[in-house]
Amino acid sequence: MNKVVGTNQVRKAVTKGLAKEVFIAENTDRFLKESLVDLCEKHKVEIKYLDSKKELGKLFGIGINAATAAILI
């Protein structure tokens, strides 16, 4: 599975049309969440929410907390 983790990497992937699905932790900063949701909606990328940054980091196997991640096409 090709993936990126981190807000900057996720934004780049969405903008370039490479993101299939974006994951956002619910406990992420509201402004960051809203801006990423707007970007995903603009580019018609599916969004899934996880309860926490810790859960998202664990799901993507990085061993640290993460606010956002994406699965690539």
PQR file of N, CA, C, O and H, with PARSE charges and radii, in Angstrom:
ATOM      1  N   MET A   1       0.849  -1.178   0.000 -0.4000 1.5000
ATOM      2  CA  MET A   1       0.000   0.000   0.000 -0.0000 2.0000
ATOM      3  C   MET A   1       0.896   1.243   0.000  0.5500 1.7000
ATOM      4  O   MET A   1       1.710   1.429   0.905 -0.5500 1.4000
ATOM      5  N   ASN A   2       0.742   2.068  -0.995 -0.4000 1.5000
ATOM      6  CA  ASN A   2       1.460   3.341  -1.037 -0.0000 2.0000
ATOM      7  C   ASN A   2       0.706   4.344  -0.178  0.5500 1.7000
ATOM      8  O   ASN A   2      -0.517   4.464  -0.257 -0.5500 1.4000
ATOM      9  H   ASN A   2       0.081   1.917  -1.730  0.4000 1.0000
ATOM     10  N   LYS A   3       1.464   5.063   0.646 -0.4000 1.5000
ATOM     11  CA  LYS A   3       0.826   5.981   1.584 -0.0000 2.0000
ATOM     12  C   LYS A   3       1.742   7.159   1.848  0.5500 1.7000
ATOM     13  O   LYS A   3       2.947   7.097   1.603 -0.5500 1.4000
ATOM     14  H   LYS A   3       2.457   4.966   0.710  0.4000 1.0000
ATOM     15  N   VAL A   4       1.156   8.228   2.350 -0.4000 1.5000
ATOM     16  CA  VAL A   4       1.917   9.365   2.863 -0.0000 2.0000
ATOM     17  C   VAL A   4       1.322   9.732   4.209  0.5500 1.7000
ATOM     18  O   VAL A   4       0.128   9.545   4.448 -0.5500 1.4000
ATOM     19  H   VAL A   4       0.177   8.279   2.549  0.4000 1.0000
ATOM     20  N   VAL A   5       2.162  10.253   5.082 -0.4000 1.5000
ATOM     21  CA  VAL A   5       1.722  10.648   6.415 -0.0000 2.0000
ATOM     22  C   VAL A   5       2.209  12.066   6.666  0.5500 1.7000
ATOM     23  O   VAL A   5       3.345  12.416   6.344 -0.5500 1.4000
ATOM     24  H   VAL A   5       3.131  10.405   4.888  0.4000 1.0000
ATOM     25  N   GLY A   6       1.337  12.869   7.242 -0.4000 1.5000
ATOM     26  CA  GLY A   6       1.688  14.250   7.549 -0.0000 2.0000
ATOM     27  C   GLY A   6       0.918  15.209   6.656  0.5500 1.7000
ATOM     28  O   GLY A   6       0.660  14.929   5.485 -0.5500 1.4000
ATOM     29  H   GLY A   6       0.415  12.584   7.503  0.4000 1.0000
ATOM     30  N   THR A   7       0.566  16.321   7.224 -0.4000 1.5000
ATOM     31  CA  THR A   7      -0.310  17.265   6.539 -0.0000 2.0000
ATOM     32  C   THR A   7       0.278  17.794   5.238  0.5500 1.7000
ATOM     33  O   THR A   7      -0.424  17.856   4.229 -0.5500 1.4000
ATOM     34  H   THR A   7       0.775  16.549   8.175  0.4000 1.0000
ATOM     35  N   ASN A   8       1.539  18.174   5.242 -0.4000 1.5000
ATOM     36  CA  ASN A   8       2.130  18.706   4.012 -0.0000 2.0000
ATOM     37  C   ASN A   8       2.145  17.667   2.902  0.5500 1.7000
ATOM     38  O   ASN A   8       1.812  17.973   1.757 -0.5500 1.4000
ATOM     39  H   ASN A   8       2.110  18.124   6.062  0.4000 1.0000
ATOM     40  N   GLN A   9       2.526  16.454   3.233 -0.4000 1.5000
ATOM     41  CA  GLN A   9       2.569  15.387   2.233 -0.0000 2.0000
ATOM     42  C   GLN A   9       1.166  15.046   1.727  0.5500 1.7000
ATOM     43  O   GLN A   9       0.979  14.779   0.540 -0.5500 1.4000
ATOM     44  H   GLN A   9       2.796  16.205   4.163  0.4000 1.0000
ATOM     45  N   VAL A  10       0.197  15.055   2.620 -0.4000 1.5000
ATOM     46  CA  VAL A  10      -1.187  14.761   2.224 -0.0000 2.0000
ATOM     47  C   VAL A  10      -1.706  15.854   1.303  0.5500 1.7000
ATOM     48  O   VAL A  10      -2.338  15.560   0.289 -0.5500 1.4000
ATOM     49  H   VAL A  10       0.349  15.272   3.584  0.4000 1.0000
ATOM     50  N   ARG A  11      -1.448  17.102   1.639 -0.4000 1.5000
ATOM     51  CA  ARG A  11      -1.886  18.217   0.777 -0.0000 2.0000
ATOM     52  C   ARG A  11      -1.295  18.090  -0.627  0.5500 1.7000
ATOM     53  O   ARG A  11      -2.005  18.263  -1.618 -0.5500 1.4000
ATOM     54  H   ARG A  11      -0.934  17.341   2.462  0.4000 1.0000
ATOM     55  N   LYS A  12      -0.013  17.792  -0.714 -0.4000 1.5000
ATOM     56  CA  LYS A  12       0.643  17.643  -2.015 -0.0000 2.0000
ATOM     57  C   LYS A  12       0.005  16.511  -2.815  0.5500 1.7000
ATOM     58  O   LYS A  12      -0.257  16.656  -4.009 -0.5500 1.4000
ATOM     59  H   LYS A  12       0.564  17.651   0.091  0.4000 1.0000
ATOM     60  N   ALA A  13      -0.241  15.387  -2.152 -0.4000 1.5000
ATOM     61  CA  ALA A  13      -0.830  14.232  -2.836 -0.0000 2.0000
ATOM     62  C   ALA A  13      -2.235  14.544  -3.352  0.5500 1.7000
ATOM     63  O   ALA A  13      -2.582  14.169  -4.472 -0.5500 1.4000
ATOM     64  H   ALA A  13      -0.029  15.269  -1.182  0.4000 1.0000
ATOM     65  N   VAL A  14      -3.035  15.223  -2.548 -0.4000 1.5000
ATOM     66  CA  VAL A  14      -4.398  15.583  -2.959 -0.0000 2.0000
ATOM     67  C   VAL A  14      -4.341  16.540  -4.143  0.5500 1.7000
ATOM     68  O   VAL A  14      -5.045  16.346  -5.135 -0.5500 1.4000
ATOM     69  H   VAL A  14      -2.754  15.527  -1.638  0.4000 1.0000
ATOM     70  N   THR A  15      -3.514  17.566  -4.045 -0.4000 1.5000
ATOM     71  CA  THR A  15      -3.409  18.580  -5.092 -0.0000 2.0000
ATOM     72  C   THR A  15      -2.937  17.973  -6.421  0.5500 1.7000
ATOM     73  O   THR A  15      -3.390  18.385  -7.490 -0.5500 1.4000
ATOM     74  H   THR A  15      -2.942  17.724  -3.239  0.4000 1.0000
ATOM     75  N   LYS A  16      -2.029  16.997  -6.349 -0.4000 1.5000
ATOM     76  CA  LYS A  16      -1.499  16.365  -7.564 -0.0000 2.0000
ATOM     77  C   LYS A  16      -2.398  15.257  -8.099  0.5500 1.7000
ATOM     78  O   LYS A  16      -2.095  14.654  -9.129 -0.5500 1.4000
ATOM     79  H   LYS A  16      -1.661  16.663  -5.481  0.4000 1.0000
ATOM     80  N   GLY A  17      -3.509  14.985  -7.401 -0.4000 1.5000
ATOM     81  CA  GLY A  17      -4.416  13.937  -7.845 -0.0000 2.0000
ATOM     82  C   GLY A  17      -3.928  12.532  -7.541  0.5500 1.7000
ATOM     83  O   GLY A  17      -4.344  11.576  -8.196 -0.5500 1.4000
ATOM     84  H   GLY A  17      -3.756  15.474  -6.565  0.4000 1.0000
ATOM     85  N   LEU A  18      -3.058  12.398  -6.565 -0.4000 1.5000
ATOM     86  CA  LEU A  18      -2.482  11.094  -6.222 -0.0000 2.0000
ATOM     87  C   LEU A  18      -3.151  10.419  -5.037  0.5500 1.7000
ATOM     88  O   LEU A  18      -2.923   9.234  -4.796 -0.5500 1.4000
ATOM     89  H   LEU A  18      -2.721  13.174  -6.033  0.4000 1.0000
ATOM     90  N   ALA A  19      -3.972  11.150  -4.292 -0.4000 1.5000
ATOM     91  CA  ALA A  19      -4.600  10.598  -3.086 -0.0000 2.0000
ATOM     92  C   ALA A  19      -5.923   9.924  -3.434  0.5500 1.7000
ATOM     93  O   ALA A  19      -6.784  10.502  -4.098 -0.5500 1.4000
ATOM     94  H   ALA A  19      -4.157  12.113  -4.487  0.4000 1.0000
ATOM     95  N   LYS A  20      -6.056   8.699  -2.972 -0.4000 1.5000
ATOM     96  CA  LYS A  20      -7.300   7.940  -3.162 -0.0000 2.0000
ATOM     97  C   LYS A  20      -8.239   8.178  -1.987  0.5500 1.7000
ATOM     98  O   LYS A  20      -9.453   8.300  -2.150 -0.5500 1.4000
ATOM     99  H   LYS A  20      -5.357   8.229  -2.433  0.4000 1.0000
ATOM    100  N   GLU A  21      -7.639   8.242  -0.788 -0.4000 1.5000
ATOM    101  CA  GLU A  21      -8.409   8.337   0.446 -0.0000 2.0000
ATOM    102  C   GLU A  21      -7.570   9.075   1.488  0.5500 1.7000
ATOM    103  O   GLU A  21      -6.382   8.794   1.646 -0.5500 1.4000
ATOM    104  H   GLU A  21      -6.652   8.144  -0.655  0.4000 1.0000
ATOM    105  N   VAL A  22      -8.188  10.018   2.197 -0.4000 1.5000
ATOM    106  CA  VAL A  22      -7.484  10.782   3.220 -0.0000 2.0000
ATOM    107  C   VAL A  22      -8.060  10.449   4.586  0.5500 1.7000
ATOM    108  O   VAL A  22      -9.274  10.316   4.742 -0.5500 1.4000
ATOM    109  H   VAL A  22      -9.153  10.246   2.068  0.4000 1.0000
ATOM    110  N   PHE A  23      -7.193  10.316   5.563 -0.4000 1.5000
ATOM    111  CA  PHE A  23      -7.574  10.030   6.943 -0.0000 2.0000
ATOM    112  C   PHE A  23      -7.208  11.231   7.803  0.5500 1.7000
ATOM    113  O   PHE A  23      -6.099  11.757   7.712 -0.5500 1.4000
ATOM    114  H   PHE A  23      -6.207  10.423   5.436  0.4000 1.0000
ATOM    115  N   ILE A  24      -8.145  11.658   8.636 -0.4000 1.5000
ATOM    116  CA  ILE A  24      -7.927  12.804   9.519 -0.0000 2.0000
ATOM    117  C   ILE A  24      -8.292  12.403  10.942  0.5500 1.7000
ATOM    118  O   ILE A  24      -9.348  11.816  11.179 -0.5500 1.4000
ATOM    119  H   ILE A  24      -9.046  11.231   8.710  0.4000 1.0000
ATOM    120  N   ALA A  25      -7.420  12.721  11.878 -0.4000 1.5000
ATOM    121  CA  ALA A  25      -7.702  12.459  13.290 -0.0000 2.0000
ATOM    122  C   ALA A  25      -8.672  13.512  13.810  0.5500 1.7000
ATOM    123  O   ALA A  25      -8.513  14.701  13.534 -0.5500 1.4000
ATOM    124  H   ALA A  25      -6.563  13.198  11.686  0.4000 1.0000
ATOM    125  N   GLU A  26      -9.666  13.079  14.553 -0.4000 1.5000
ATOM    126  CA  GLU A  26     -10.676  13.997  15.099 -0.0000 2.0000
ATOM    127  C   GLU A  26     -10.076  15.034  16.037  0.5500 1.7000
ATOM    128  O   GLU A  26     -10.601  16.143  16.138 -0.5500 1.4000
ATOM    129  H   GLU A  26      -9.796  12.113  14.778  0.4000 1.0000
ATOM    130  N   ASN A  27      -8.989  14.700  16.725 -0.4000 1.5000
ATOM    131  CA  ASN A  27      -8.402  15.649  17.671 -0.0000 2.0000
ATOM    132  C   ASN A  27      -7.344  16.553  17.025  0.5500 1.7000
ATOM    133  O   ASN A  27      -6.481  17.105  17.707 -0.5500 1.4000
ATOM    134  H   ASN A  27      -8.563  13.799  16.642  0.4000 1.0000
ATOM    135  N   THR A  28      -7.427  16.689  15.719 -0.4000 1.5000
ATOM    136  CA  THR A  28      -6.562  17.600  14.974 -0.0000 2.0000
ATOM    137  C   THR A  28      -7.106  19.022  15.096  0.5500 1.7000
ATOM    138  O   THR A  28      -8.310  19.222  15.252 -0.5500 1.4000
ATOM    139  H   THR A  28      -8.128  16.241  15.164  0.4000 1.0000
ATOM    140  N   ASP A  29      -6.220  19.994  15.026 -0.4000 1.5000
ATOM    141  CA  ASP A  29      -6.594  21.396  15.060 -0.0000 2.0000
ATOM    142  C   ASP A  29      -7.741  21.673  14.086  0.5500 1.7000
ATOM    143  O   ASP A  29      -7.711  21.228  12.939 -0.5500 1.4000
ATOM    144  H   ASP A  29      -5.242  19.831  14.900  0.4000 1.0000
ATOM    145  N   ARG A  30      -8.741  22.405  14.548 -0.4000 1.5000
ATOM    146  CA  ARG A  30      -9.950  22.663  13.751 -0.0000 2.0000
ATOM    147  C   ARG A  30      -9.633  23.343  12.426  0.5500 1.7000
ATOM    148  O   ARG A  30     -10.171  22.954  11.390 -0.5500 1.4000
ATOM    149  H   ARG A  30      -8.766  22.767  15.480  0.4000 1.0000
ATOM    150  N   PHE A  31      -8.771  24.346  12.445 -0.4000 1.5000
ATOM    151  CA  PHE A  31      -8.426  25.065  11.213 -0.0000 2.0000
ATOM    152  C   PHE A  31      -7.776  24.130  10.202  0.5500 1.7000
ATOM    153  O   PHE A  31      -8.118  24.156   9.020 -0.5500 1.4000
ATOM    154  H   PHE A  31      -8.334  24.662  13.288  0.4000 1.0000
ATOM    155  N   LEU A  32      -6.843  23.309  10.661 -0.4000 1.5000
ATOM    156  CA  LEU A  32      -6.167  22.353   9.783 -0.0000 2.0000
ATOM    157  C   LEU A  32      -7.178  21.375   9.189  0.5500 1.7000
ATOM    158  O   LEU A  32      -7.158  21.095   7.990 -0.5500 1.4000
ATOM    159  H   LEU A  32      -6.565  23.288  11.621  0.4000 1.0000
ATOM    160  N   LYS A  33      -8.064  20.857  10.047 -0.4000 1.5000
ATOM    161  CA  LYS A  33      -9.091  19.920   9.582 -0.0000 2.0000
ATOM    162  C   LYS A  33      -9.973  20.545   8.510  0.5500 1.7000
ATOM    163  O   LYS A  33     -10.201  19.950   7.457 -0.5500 1.4000
ATOM    164  H   LYS A  33      -8.081  21.084  11.021  0.4000 1.0000
ATOM    165  N   GLU A  34     -10.467  21.749   8.785 -0.4000 1.5000
ATOM    166  CA  GLU A  34     -11.378  22.411   7.850 -0.0000 2.0000
ATOM    167  C   GLU A  34     -10.709  22.692   6.505  0.5500 1.7000
ATOM    168  O   GLU A  34     -11.324  22.504   5.455 -0.5500 1.4000
ATOM    169  H   GLU A  34     -10.281  22.232   9.641  0.4000 1.0000
ATOM    170  N   SER A  35      -9.461  23.137   6.533 -0.4000 1.5000
ATOM    171  CA  SER A  35      -8.783  23.447   5.278 -0.0000 2.0000
ATOM    172  C   SER A  35      -8.511  22.182   4.470  0.5500 1.7000
ATOM    173  O   SER A  35      -8.595  22.200   3.242 -0.5500 1.4000
ATOM    174  H   SER A  35      -8.961  23.289   7.386  0.4000 1.0000
ATOM    175  N   LEU A  36      -8.185  21.086   5.152 -0.4000 1.5000
ATOM    176  CA  LEU A  36      -7.943  19.829   4.443 -0.0000 2.0000
ATOM    177  C   LEU A  36      -9.241  19.241   3.895  0.5500 1.7000
ATOM    178  O   LEU A  36      -9.257  18.697   2.791 -0.5500 1.4000
ATOM    179  H   LEU A  36      -8.116  21.072   6.149  0.4000 1.0000
ATOM    180  N   VAL A  37     -10.317  19.346   4.650 -0.4000 1.5000
ATOM    181  CA  VAL A  37     -11.625  18.887   4.172 -0.0000 2.0000
ATOM    182  C   VAL A  37     -12.021  19.666   2.915  0.5500 1.7000
ATOM    183  O   VAL A  37     -12.490  19.071   1.945 -0.5500 1.4000
ATOM    184  H   VAL A  37     -10.304  19.789   5.546  0.4000 1.0000
ATOM    185  N   ASP A  38     -11.838  20.980   2.923 -0.4000 1.5000
ATOM    186  CA  ASP A  38     -12.154  21.806   1.752 -0.0000 2.0000
ATOM    187  C   ASP A  38     -11.340  21.364   0.542  0.5500 1.7000
ATOM    188  O   ASP A  38     -11.876  21.254  -0.560 -0.5500 1.4000
ATOM    189  H   ASP A  38     -11.457  21.464   3.711  0.4000 1.0000
ATOM    190  N   LEU A  39     -10.051  21.112   0.743 -0.4000 1.5000
ATOM    191  CA  LEU A  39      -9.182  20.679  -0.351 -0.0000 2.0000
ATOM    192  C   LEU A  39      -9.631  19.323  -0.902  0.5500 1.7000
ATOM    193  O   LEU A  39      -9.680  19.127  -2.116 -0.5500 1.4000
ATOM    194  H   LEU A  39      -9.616  21.202   1.639  0.4000 1.0000
ATOM    195  N   CYS A  40      -9.957  18.391  -0.004 -0.4000 1.5000
ATOM    196  CA  CYS A  40     -10.402  17.058  -0.433 -0.0000 2.0000
ATOM    197  C   CYS A  40     -11.725  17.140  -1.195  0.5500 1.7000
ATOM    198  O   CYS A  40     -11.912  16.450  -2.197 -0.5500 1.4000
ATOM    199  H   CYS A  40      -9.917  18.550   0.982  0.4000 1.0000
ATOM    200  N   GLU A  41     -12.624  17.969  -0.726 -0.4000 1.5000
ATOM    201  CA  GLU A  41     -13.910  18.121  -1.420 -0.0000 2.0000
ATOM    202  C   GLU A  41     -13.703  18.709  -2.806  0.5500 1.7000
ATOM    203  O   GLU A  41     -14.339  18.280  -3.769 -0.5500 1.4000
ATOM    204  H   GLU A  41     -12.472  18.529   0.088  0.4000 1.0000
ATOM    205  N   LYS A  42     -12.824  19.679  -2.907 -0.4000 1.5000
ATOM    206  CA  LYS A  42     -12.522  20.307  -4.200 -0.0000 2.0000
ATOM    207  C   LYS A  42     -11.979  19.285  -5.193  0.5500 1.7000
ATOM    208  O   LYS A  42     -12.307  19.328  -6.379 -0.5500 1.4000
ATOM    209  H   LYS A  42     -12.308  20.028  -2.125  0.4000 1.0000
ATOM    210  N   HIS A  43     -11.150  18.368  -4.704 -0.4000 1.5000
ATOM    211  CA  HIS A  43     -10.513  17.366  -5.572 -0.0000 2.0000
ATOM    212  C   HIS A  43     -11.240  16.021  -5.553  0.5500 1.7000
ATOM    213  O   HIS A  43     -10.761  15.037  -6.117 -0.5500 1.4000
ATOM    214  H   HIS A  43     -10.884  18.333  -3.741  0.4000 1.0000
ATOM    215  N   LYS A  44     -12.398  15.994  -4.898 -0.4000 1.5000
ATOM    216  CA  LYS A  44     -13.240  14.796  -4.828 -0.0000 2.0000
ATOM    217  C   LYS A  44     -12.494  13.562  -4.281  0.5500 1.7000
ATOM    218  O   LYS A  44     -12.531  12.474  -4.856 -0.5500 1.4000
ATOM    219  H   LYS A  44     -12.787  16.793  -4.440  0.4000 1.0000
ATOM    220  N   VAL A  45     -11.823  13.787  -3.152 -0.4000 1.5000
ATOM    221  CA  VAL A  45     -11.104  12.714  -2.474 -0.0000 2.0000
ATOM    222  C   VAL A  45     -11.894  12.319  -1.235  0.5500 1.7000
ATOM    223  O   VAL A  45     -12.316  13.177  -0.460 -0.5500 1.4000
ATOM    224  H   VAL A  45     -11.793  14.671  -2.685  0.4000 1.0000
ATOM    225  N   GLU A  46     -12.091  11.021  -1.053 -0.4000 1.5000
ATOM    226  CA  GLU A  46     -12.841  10.510   0.096 -0.0000 2.0000
ATOM    227  C   GLU A  46     -12.083  10.774   1.397  0.5500 1.7000
ATOM    228  O   GLU A  46     -10.858  10.665   1.449 -0.5500 1.4000
ATOM    229  H   GLU A  46     -11.747  10.324  -1.683  0.4000 1.0000
ATOM    230  N   ILE A  47     -12.827  11.122   2.439 -0.4000 1.5000
ATOM    231  CA  ILE A  47     -12.241  11.402   3.751 -0.0000 2.0000
ATOM    232  C   ILE A  47     -12.798  10.411   4.769  0.5500 1.7000
ATOM    233  O   ILE A  47     -13.996  10.129   4.793 -0.5500 1.4000
ATOM    234  H   ILE A  47     -13.822  11.211   2.397  0.4000 1.0000
ATOM    235  N   LYS A  48     -11.906   9.892   5.604 -0.4000 1.5000
ATOM    236  CA  LYS A  48     -12.310   9.051   6.727 -0.0000 2.0000
ATOM    237  C   LYS A  48     -11.715   9.654   7.992  0.5500 1.7000
ATOM    238  O   LYS A  48     -10.613  10.202   7.980 -0.5500 1.4000
ATOM    239  H   LYS A  48     -10.933  10.122   5.584  0.4000 1.0000
ATOM    240  N   TYR A  49     -12.462   9.544   9.074 -0.4000 1.5000
ATOM    241  CA  TYR A  49     -12.026  10.119  10.350 -0.0000 2.0000
ATOM    242  C   TYR A  49     -11.682   9.010  11.339  0.5500 1.7000
ATOM    243  O   TYR A  49     -12.356   7.982  11.407 -0.5500 1.4000
ATOM    244  H   TYR A  49     -13.358   9.099   9.084  0.4000 1.0000
ATOM    245  N   LEU A  50     -10.622   9.245  12.101 -0.4000 1.5000
ATOM    246  CA  LEU A  50     -10.256   8.369  13.200 -0.0000 2.0000
ATOM    247  C   LEU A  50     -10.345   9.174  14.483  0.5500 1.7000
ATOM    248  O   LEU A  50     -10.260  10.402  14.454 -0.5500 1.4000
ATOM    249  H   LEU A  50     -10.075  10.080  12.045  0.4000 1.0000
ATOM    250  N   ASP A  51     -10.516   8.496  15.605 -0.4000 1.5000
ATOM    251  CA  ASP A  51     -10.730   9.182  16.878 -0.0000 2.0000
ATOM    252  C   ASP A  51      -9.560  10.042  17.325  0.5500 1.7000
ATOM    253  O   ASP A  51      -9.763  11.112  17.899 -0.5500 1.4000
ATOM    254  H   ASP A  51     -10.585   7.499  15.628  0.4000 1.0000
ATOM    255  N   SER A  52      -8.335   9.587  17.069 -0.4000 1.5000
ATOM    256  CA  SER A  52      -7.198  10.317  17.618 -0.0000 2.0000
ATOM    257  C   SER A  52      -5.974  10.236  16.718  0.5500 1.7000
ATOM    258  O   SER A  52      -5.881   9.387  15.832 -0.5500 1.4000
ATOM    259  H   SER A  52      -8.171   8.718  16.603  0.4000 1.0000
ATOM    260  N   LYS A  53      -5.034  11.152  16.974 -0.4000 1.5000
ATOM    261  CA  LYS A  53      -3.758  11.148  16.258 -0.0000 2.0000
ATOM    262  C   LYS A  53      -2.982   9.873  16.567  0.5500 1.7000
ATOM    263  O   LYS A  53      -2.295   9.325  15.706 -0.5500 1.4000
ATOM    264  H   LYS A  53      -5.109  11.841  17.694  0.4000 1.0000
ATOM    265  N   LYS A  54      -3.102   9.418  17.793 -0.4000 1.5000
ATOM    266  CA  LYS A  54      -2.408   8.188  18.201 -0.0000 2.0000
ATOM    267  C   LYS A  54      -2.925   7.004  17.386  0.5500 1.7000
ATOM    268  O   LYS A  54      -2.138   6.194  16.896 -0.5500 1.4000
ATOM    269  H   LYS A  54      -3.661   9.863  18.492  0.4000 1.0000
ATOM    270  N   GLU A  55      -4.253   6.902  17.241 -0.4000 1.5000
ATOM    271  CA  GLU A  55      -4.864   5.811  16.481 -0.0000 2.0000
ATOM    272  C   GLU A  55      -4.438   5.883  15.008  0.5500 1.7000
ATOM    273  O   GLU A  55      -4.148   4.855  14.396 -0.5500 1.4000
ATOM    274  H   GLU A  55      -4.892   7.560  17.639  0.4000 1.0000
ATOM    275  N   LEU A  56      -4.399   7.085  14.446 -0.4000 1.5000
ATOM    276  CA  LEU A  56      -4.010   7.241  13.056 -0.0000 2.0000
ATOM    277  C   LEU A  56      -2.558   6.832  12.849  0.5500 1.7000
ATOM    278  O   LEU A  56      -2.241   6.125  11.892 -0.5500 1.4000
ATOM    279  H   LEU A  56      -4.634   7.920  14.943  0.4000 1.0000
ATOM    280  N   GLY A  57      -1.683   7.268  13.734 -0.4000 1.5000
ATOM    281  CA  GLY A  57      -0.272   6.880  13.642 -0.0000 2.0000
ATOM    282  C   GLY A  57      -0.091   5.378  13.724  0.5500 1.7000
ATOM    283  O   GLY A  57       0.705   4.798  12.986 -0.5500 1.4000
ATOM    284  H   GLY A  57      -1.940   7.842  14.512  0.4000 1.0000
ATOM    285  N   LYS A  58      -0.828   4.755  14.618 -0.4000 1.5000
ATOM    286  CA  LYS A  58      -0.748   3.300  14.768 -0.0000 2.0000
ATOM    287  C   LYS A  58      -1.264   2.586  13.519  0.5500 1.7000
ATOM    288  O   LYS A  58      -0.660   1.615  13.064 -0.5500 1.4000
ATOM    289  H   LYS A  58      -1.475   5.226  15.218  0.4000 1.0000
ATOM    290  N   LEU A  59      -2.377   3.063  12.965 -0.4000 1.5000
ATOM    291  CA  LEU A  59      -2.959   2.461  11.763 -0.0000 2.0000
ATOM    292  C   LEU A  59      -1.980   2.498  10.594  0.5500 1.7000
ATOM    293  O   LEU A  59      -1.908   1.554   9.807 -0.5500 1.4000
ATOM    294  H   LEU A  59      -2.869   3.852  13.334  0.4000 1.0000
ATOM    295  N   PHE A  60      -1.228   3.592  10.486 -0.4000 1.5000
ATOM    296  CA  PHE A  60      -0.288   3.738   9.377 -0.0000 2.0000
ATOM    297  C   PHE A  60       1.121   3.262   9.721  0.5500 1.7000
ATOM    298  O   PHE A  60       2.052   3.440   8.935 -0.5500 1.4000
ATOM    299  H   PHE A  60      -1.287   4.358  11.126  0.4000 1.0000
ATOM    300  N   GLY A  61       1.272   2.655  10.900 -0.4000 1.5000
ATOM    301  CA  GLY A  61       2.509   1.991  11.273 -0.0000 2.0000
ATOM    302  C   GLY A  61       3.720   2.896  11.421  0.5500 1.7000
ATOM    303  O   GLY A  61       4.838   2.493  11.100 -0.5500 1.4000
ATOM    304  H   GLY A  61       0.516   2.510  11.538  0.4000 1.0000
ATOM    305  N   ILE A  62       3.508   4.127  11.908 -0.4000 1.5000
ATOM    306  CA  ILE A  62       4.653   5.026  12.029 -0.0000 2.0000
ATOM    307  C   ILE A  62       5.163   5.170  13.456  0.5500 1.7000
ATOM    308  O   ILE A  62       6.229   5.749  13.664 -0.5500 1.4000
ATOM    309  H   ILE A  62       2.600   4.455  12.169  0.4000 1.0000
ATOM    310  N   GLY A  63       4.438   4.665  14.438 -0.4000 1.5000
ATOM    311  CA  GLY A  63       4.913   4.665  15.809 -0.0000 2.0000
ATOM    312  C   GLY A  63       4.844   6.003  16.530  0.5500 1.7000
ATOM    313  O   GLY A  63       5.254   6.102  17.687 -0.5500 1.4000
ATOM    314  H   GLY A  63       3.572   4.195  14.269  0.4000 1.0000
ATOM    315  N   ILE A  64       4.331   7.035  15.863 -0.4000 1.5000
ATOM    316  CA  ILE A  64       4.133   8.330  16.504 -0.0000 2.0000
ATOM    317  C   ILE A  64       2.761   8.860  16.114  0.5500 1.7000
ATOM    318  O   ILE A  64       2.133   8.355  15.183 -0.5500 1.4000
ATOM    319  H   ILE A  64       3.999   6.955  14.923  0.4000 1.0000
ATOM    320  N   ASN A  65       2.306   9.863  16.819 -0.4000 1.5000
ATOM    321  CA  ASN A  65       1.007  10.457  16.509 -0.0000 2.0000
ATOM    322  C   ASN A  65       1.059  11.146  15.147  0.5500 1.7000
ATOM    323  O   ASN A  65       2.094  11.683  14.753 -0.5500 1.4000
ATOM    324  H   ASN A  65       2.816  10.273  17.576  0.4000 1.0000
ATOM    325  N   ALA A  66      -0.076  11.125  14.428 -0.4000 1.5000
ATOM    326  CA  ALA A  66      -0.163  11.788  13.142 -0.0000 2.0000
ATOM    327  C   ALA A  66      -1.551  12.396  12.984  0.5500 1.7000
ATOM    328  O   ALA A  66      -2.549  11.756  13.316 -0.5500 1.4000
ATOM    329  H   ALA A  66      -0.917  10.689  14.748  0.4000 1.0000
ATOM    330  N   ALA A  67      -1.623  13.614  12.485 -0.4000 1.5000
ATOM    331  CA  ALA A  67      -2.898  14.281  12.295 -0.0000 2.0000
ATOM    332  C   ALA A  67      -3.594  13.824  11.026  0.5500 1.7000
ATOM    333  O   ALA A  67      -4.817  13.687  10.999 -0.5500 1.4000
ATOM    334  H   ALA A  67      -0.812  14.134  12.216  0.4000 1.0000
ATOM    335  N   THR A  68      -2.809  13.586   9.963 -0.4000 1.5000
ATOM    336  CA  THR A  68      -3.389  13.217   8.676 -0.0000 2.0000
ATOM    337  C   THR A  68      -2.519  12.196   7.961  0.5500 1.7000
ATOM    338  O   THR A  68      -1.316  12.092   8.202 -0.5500 1.4000
ATOM    339  H   THR A  68      -1.816  13.698   9.986  0.4000 1.0000
ATOM    340  N   ALA A  69      -3.157  11.451   7.081 -0.4000 1.5000
ATOM    341  CA  ALA A  69      -2.452  10.485   6.244 -0.0000 2.0000
ATOM    342  C   ALA A  69      -3.316  10.223   5.013  0.5500 1.7000
ATOM    343  O   ALA A  69      -4.504  10.545   4.996 -0.5500 1.4000
ATOM    344  H   ALA A  69      -4.134  11.535   6.885  0.4000 1.0000
ATOM    345  N   ALA A  70      -2.713   9.642   3.995 -0.4000 1.5000
ATOM    346  CA  ALA A  70      -3.471   9.341   2.795 -0.0000 2.0000
ATOM    347  C   ALA A  70      -2.984   8.042   2.163  0.5500 1.7000
ATOM    348  O   ALA A  70      -1.803   7.703   2.235 -0.5500 1.4000
ATOM    349  H   ALA A  70      -1.748   9.380   4.008  0.4000 1.0000
ATOM    350  N   ILE A  71      -3.898   7.338   1.556 -0.4000 1.5000
ATOM    351  CA  ILE A  71      -3.568   6.194   0.721 -0.0000 2.0000
ATOM    352  C   ILE A  71      -3.529   6.713  -0.705  0.5500 1.7000
ATOM    353  O   ILE A  71      -4.429   7.426  -1.151 -0.5500 1.4000
ATOM    354  H   ILE A  71      -4.857   7.613   1.498  0.4000 1.0000
ATOM    355  N   LEU A  72      -2.479   6.345  -1.405 -0.4000 1.5000
ATOM    356  CA  LEU A  72      -2.278   6.849  -2.765 -0.0000 2.0000
ATOM    357  C   LEU A  72      -2.831   5.901  -3.811  0.5500 1.7000
ATOM    358  O   LEU A  72      -3.010   4.708  -3.570 -0.5500 1.4000
ATOM    359  H   LEU A  72      -1.749   5.766  -1.043  0.4000 1.0000
ATOM    360  N   ILE A  73      -3.093   6.457  -4.963 -0.4000 1.5000
ATOM    361  CA  ILE A  73      -3.627   5.681  -6.099 -0.0000 2.0000
ATOM    362  C   ILE A  73      -2.533   4.770  -6.623  0.5500 1.7000
ATOM    363  O   ILE A  73      -2.755   4.025  -7.578 -0.5500 1.4000
ATOM    364  H   ILE A  73      -2.947   7.426  -5.159  0.4000 1.0000
TER
END
